Amino acid sequence: MDRAFLSLDTVHTLLHRRFSAKKFDSKYHLPKELLETILEAGRLAPSSYNTQPWEFLVLRGARKNQLLPHVYYNDQMIHDASALVVVGYMHSSAINAGYLSGFCKPEYRDRVVNGVASLFKDRLQGDGVLIDAYLKEQCYIAVGQMCLSAALLGVDTCIIGGFDPVGVGKVLRAHCNPPKIACLIAMGKSAMQITRKARKSKESAIKWL
Ligand SMILES: Cc1cc2nc3c(=O)[nH]c(=O)nc-3n(C[C@H](O)[C@H](O)[C@H](O)COP(=O)(O)O)c2cc1C
């Protein structure tokens, strides 16, 4: 316990403070430095082989509205949020030796480059669907870290999976290559109360062996 940064109570409060805001205050402007810190939480997230296959595209103001024809049920939320972070992921062919060498520690380089190549070719059998699922898994870890960091900063969020990735990809084609989209995150100030957590019981979620 003496190594803890926060008290148990504070951590529990934070976990309940992070909720999916379904309505945003359209008058609120999310300060850039808060947004930058939330994006930094995504950039610093862990990923398998440290592949970091994500790209975060930040849309503010009217730019967000370009995506409205391609979202299901979430249009008002996106319209009213102060910022929308589009979480894109790279094509597996771009996760190659050149890319990985850009940040990999030299002592791990060969292991990582060979490991990633073998993962795509052997374990995932070169299957585009399986590879995309693997890459999206990494992105969701960054998404979780961003949303929790946002809650710490008093910023409300809603993760959005209800959209057409092909349509959104087409709109953003010029900014991500290729335009593969994992999810969207609306950010700003909630215009509704924090919702109570509706969760299955501890007993059914957790087994102590
Ligand atoms: C991958 C993912 C996709 C989601 N997509 C949507 C969505 O399209 N629209 C929405 O209102 N909420 C969406 N949510 C929010 C969930 O509904 C919400 O996290 C869940 O009901 C638990 O509520 P809480 O986040 O307030 O604790 C999504 C959450 C995740 C993790």
The ligand as an SDF file (V2000), in Angstrom:
LIG
                    3D

 31 33  0  0  0  0  0  0  0  0999 V2000
  -16.0080   -0.5340  -27.9580 C   0  0  0  0  0  0  0  0  0  0  0  0
  -17.1500    0.2760  -27.3910 C   0  0  0  0  0  0  0  0  0  0  0  0
  -18.0910    0.7950  -28.2450 C   0  0  0  0  0  0  0  0  0  0  0  0
  -19.1410    1.5840  -27.7430 C   0  0  0  0  0  0  0  0  0  0  0  0
  -20.0310    2.1660  -28.6110 N   0  0  0  0  0  0  0  0  0  0  0  0
  -20.9730    3.0150  -28.1380 C   0  0  0  0  0  0  0  0  0  0  0  0
  -21.8310    3.7150  -29.0300 C   0  0  0  0  0  0  0  0  0  0  0  0
  -21.7320    3.5800  -30.2520 O   0  0  0  0  0  0  0  0  0  0  0  0
  -22.7500    4.5620  -28.5190 N   0  0  0  0  0  0  0  0  0  0  0  0
  -22.8820    4.7540  -27.1690 C   0  0  0  0  0  0  0  0  0  0  0  0
  -23.7300    5.5440  -26.7540 O   0  0  0  0  0  0  0  0  0  0  0  0
  -22.0870    4.1020  -26.2870 N   0  0  0  0  0  0  0  0  0  0  0  0
  -21.1180    3.2490  -26.7260 C   0  0  0  0  0  0  0  0  0  0  0  0
  -20.2800    2.6040  -25.8580 N   0  0  0  0  0  0  0  0  0  0  0  0
  -20.4210    2.8490  -24.4090 C   0  0  0  0  0  0  0  0  0  0  0  0
  -21.0270    1.6490  -23.6680 C   0  0  0  0  0  0  0  0  0  0  0  0
  -22.3990    1.5830  -23.9360 O   0  0  0  0  0  0  0  0  0  0  0  0
  -20.7430    1.8120  -22.1730 C   0  0  0  0  0  0  0  0  0  0  0  0
  -19.3570    1.7820  -21.9540 O   0  0  0  0  0  0  0  0  0  0  0  0
  -21.3860    0.7320  -21.3050 C   0  0  0  0  0  0  0  0  0  0  0  0
  -22.7790    0.7720  -21.4190 O   0  0  0  0  0  0  0  0  0  0  0  0
  -21.0060    0.8860  -19.8430 C   0  0  0  0  0  0  0  0  0  0  0  0
  -21.3860    2.1450  -19.3560 O   0  0  0  0  0  0  0  0  0  0  0  0
  -20.3290    3.1530  -18.7360 P   0  0  0  0  0  0  0  0  0  0  0  0
  -19.2590    3.3780  -19.7760 O   0  0  0  0  0  0  0  0  0  0  0  0
  -21.1030    4.3980  -18.4560 O   0  0  0  0  0  0  0  0  0  0  0  0
  -19.7470    2.5450  -17.5020 O   0  0  0  0  0  0  0  0  0  0  0  0
  -19.2490    1.8110  -26.3350 C   0  0  0  0  0  0  0  0  0  0  0  0
  -18.2730    1.2640  -25.4810 C   0  0  0  0  0  0  0  0  0  0  0  0
  -17.2400    0.5250  -25.9940 C   0  0  0  0  0  0  0  0  0  0  0  0
  -16.1790    0.0100  -25.0440 C   0  0  0  0  0  0  0  0  0  0  0  0
  1  2  1  0
  2  3  1  0
  2 30  2  0
  3  4  2  0
  4  5  1  0
  4 28  1  0
  5  6  2  0
  6  7  1  0
  6 13  1  0
  7  8  2  0
  7  9  1  0
  9 10  1  0
 10 11  2  0
 10 12  1  0
 12 13  2  0
 13 14  1  0
 14 15  1  0
 14 28  1  0
 15 16  1  0
 16 17  1  0
 16 18  1  0
 18 19  1  0
 18 20  1  0
 20 21  1  0
 20 22  1  0
 22 23  1  0
 23 24  1  0
 24 25  2  0
 24 26  1  0
 24 27  1  0
 28 29  2  0
 29 30  1  0
 30 31  1  0
M  END
$$$$
